[in-house]
Amino acid sequence: MSSSEADSKDVLDPQAILDGVPTGLWIDGRSTPAASGKTFEVFDPATEEVLTSVADAGADDAIAALDSAAGAADDWAATPARERSEILRRTFELLTDRADDIAMLMTLELGRALPDSRAETKYGNEFLRWFAEEAVRIGGRFTQAPAGNGRILVTHQPVGPCLAITPWNFPLAMGTRKIAPALAAGNVMLVKPAGETPLTMLALAEAFAEAGLPPGVLSVLPTSSSSTVSSALISDDRIKKISFTGSTPVGRTLLGQAAERVQRTSMELGGNAPFLVFDDADVDAAVEGAYLAKMRNGGEACTAANRFLVQSGIVEEFTAKLTEKMSQVVMGPGYRDGVTLGPLVNAKQRDKVAELVEQAVSDGARVRLGGERPEGRGFFYPATVLDDVDPYAPITREEIFGPVAVISTFDAEDDGIAAANSTEYGLASYFYSRDLERCMRVASRLESGMVGVNRGVISDAAAPFGGIKQSGIGREGGTEGIDEYLNVKYIALT
């Protein structure tokens, strides 16, 4: 661990927070053990020690949860939109009151720095408030047929029981971004959280119950065997919609399974976000934006800037200033006061980051900061800056998912855009320029579902989140987010 590691006292009592979280499966509105009686352990990435054990769902538990959901589906769909809205709003208020505890819980199971967890608590909770408001705005249309032979009535109805499969990197927001629109639209939902971070989702389910959500409307199925639970549910005709956030290879597999029953899908998959800085940019502003785009969540974000493409006239100034900015990072256990960079989530992720850096250096990259895995316990990797990297080098082809900034140079605008688009992914892109015409031109040419112009953070509950190419299908958030959970019905009237 670096010399800048924090060693001050914990800011909250972690054990007290852990003791207050349900650790069973959440089925039929209550915490219950797995049918097998099995559990699996959840670890602290900072110490590699066991935090707690949670119930380990199997196929029988998945079907039991679906039975409960199916039994609640019709009543929930018939529940007035205002009532659904008020339950979402009450859950939002409960999480607002518990924001510090929720943030600490995420830091304990994910490892990241507490300031990042606090930011996610606010961001993730905002989906509950946003979709509480959208629940009462589900519209339709009524028009005269152009031929004059009747009328056209278009309505929207819930799709039916939904399955959400969420990743470990945003334990709250990846849940609320799926659960809130599904419930607002009148659907029941089953959630399979990541095995690394099930506790936040269980705490969320308990908050929903306290807010008055009827039993069966929301189930949470932590498991050590994701494929066992997801396959049991996807192969059941009662599941009508699948929403997944995770890797592109897993997304392809799920799409294939869903195709067998023509189930609706939303897929938010991998990313390889470029961050372009043009000669006419405000370099200091670009450095601040680059730091946010890279270091949010310790780099463990699908929207994280993966490749920094900097025009040759300012590349050295930008690199020196970004290196200085990242050198101020304080690494240590995320729940300790003053820490701004916690560990990565597990050994596999840390080792992948280390291997990517080692390969880049052997290929000729220069280390400006970091680049060496520290000794000791915990899955730590330091803030790292590499430059002199070919824009098409292997490290630029993979999603790093760690605190590593990779800097390459380009000369002409067309060269930068070509390098930015030279990937199968198309989730997020960023660029900095003070030329309005260039901003409009580049934003149009970048091949991604989201573009940040002179901004390093783009996620917003009120905006549609999603990608193109191999980065996914569908959108979450915004007014578009609730459409993913509604069927369109056309009624022909005389």
RATANOR-V298545 format. One record per residue. N is the residue number from 1. SS is DSSP state (2 for helix, 1 for strand, 0 for the rest). Layout:
# RATANOR-V298545
N;SS
N;SS
This chain:
# RATANOR-V298545
1;0
2;0
3;0
4;0
5;0
6;0
7;0
8;0
9;0
10;1
11;0
12;0
13;0
14;2
15;2
16;2
17;2
18;2
19;2
20;0
21;0
22;0
23;0
24;0
25;1
26;1
27;1
28;0
29;0
30;1
31;1
32;1
33;0
34;0
35;0
36;0
37;0
38;0
39;1
40;1
41;1
42;1
43;1
44;0
45;0
46;0
47;0
48;0
49;0
50;1
51;1
52;1
53;1
54;1
55;1
56;0
57;0
58;0
59;2
60;2
61;2
62;2
63;2
64;2
65;2
66;2
67;2
68;2
69;2
70;2
71;2
72;2
73;2
74;2
75;2
76;2
77;2
78;2
79;0
80;0
81;2
82;2
83;2
84;2
85;2
86;2
87;2
88;2
89;2
90;2
91;2
92;2
93;2
94;2
95;2
96;2
97;2
98;0
99;2
100;2
101;2
102;2
103;2
104;2
105;2
106;2
107;2
108;2
109;2
110;2
111;0
112;0
113;0
114;2
115;2
116;2
117;2
118;2
119;2
120;2
121;2
122;2
123;2
124;2
125;2
126;2
127;2
128;2
129;2
130;2
131;2
132;2
133;2
134;2
135;2
136;2
137;2
138;0
139;0
140;0
141;1
142;1
143;1
144;1
145;0
146;0
147;0
148;0
149;0
150;0
151;1
152;1
153;1
154;1
155;1
156;1
157;1
158;1
159;0
160;0
161;0
162;1
163;1
164;1
165;1
166;0
167;0
168;0
169;0
170;0
171;0
172;0
173;2
174;2
175;2
176;2
177;2
178;2
179;2
180;2
181;2
182;2
183;2
184;2
185;0
186;0
187;0
188;0
189;1
190;1
191;1
192;1
193;0
194;0
195;0
196;0
197;0
198;0
199;2
200;2
201;2
202;2
203;2
204;2
205;2
206;2
207;2
208;2
209;2
210;2
211;0
212;0
213;0
214;0
215;0
216;0
217;0
218;1
219;1
220;1
221;0
222;0
223;0
224;0
225;0
226;2
227;2
228;2
229;2
230;2
231;2
232;2
233;2
234;2
235;0
236;0
237;0
238;0
239;0
240;0
241;1
242;1
243;1
244;1
245;1
246;0
247;0
248;2
249;2
250;2
251;2
252;2
253;2
254;2
255;2
256;2
257;2
258;2
259;2
260;0
261;0
262;0
263;0
264;1
265;1
266;1
267;1
268;1
269;0
270;0
271;0
272;0
273;1
274;1
275;1
276;1
277;1
278;0
279;0
280;0
281;0
282;0
283;2
284;2
285;2
286;2
287;2
288;2
289;2
290;2
291;2
292;2
293;2
294;2
295;2
296;2
297;2
298;2
299;2
300;0
301;0
302;0
303;0
304;0
305;1
306;1
307;1
308;1
309;1
310;1
311;1
312;0
313;0
314;0
315;2
316;2
317;2
318;2
319;2
320;2
321;2
322;2
323;2
324;2
325;2
326;2
327;2
328;0
329;0
330;0
331;1
332;0
333;0
334;0
335;0
336;1
337;0
338;0
339;0
340;0
341;1
342;0
343;0
344;0
345;0
346;0
347;2
348;2
349;2
350;2
351;2
352;2
353;2
354;2
355;2
356;2
357;2
358;2
359;2
360;2
361;2
362;2
363;0
364;0
365;0
366;1
367;1
368;1
369;1
370;0
371;0
372;0
373;0
374;0
375;0
376;0
377;0
378;0
379;0
380;0
381;0
382;0
383;0
384;1
385;1
386;1
387;1
388;0
389;0
390;0
391;0
392;0
393;0
394;2
395;2
396;2
397;0
398;0
399;0
400;0
401;0
402;0
403;0
404;1
405;1
406;1
407;1
408;1
409;1
410;1
411;0
412;0
413;2
414;2
415;2
416;2
417;2
418;2
419;2
420;2
421;2
422;0
423;0
424;0
425;1
426;1
427;0
428;1
429;1
430;1
431;1
432;1
433;0
434;0
435;0
436;2
437;2
438;2
439;2
440;2
441;2
442;2
443;2
444;2
445;2
446;0
447;0
448;0
449;0
450;1
451;1
452;1
453;1
454;0
455;0
456;0
457;0
458;0
459;0
460;0
461;0
462;0
463;0
464;0
465;1
466;0
467;0
468;1
469;1
470;0
471;0
472;1
473;1
474;0
475;0
476;1
477;0
478;0
479;0
480;0
481;2
482;2
483;2
484;2
485;2
486;1
487;1
488;1
489;1
490;1
491;1
492;1
493;1
494;0
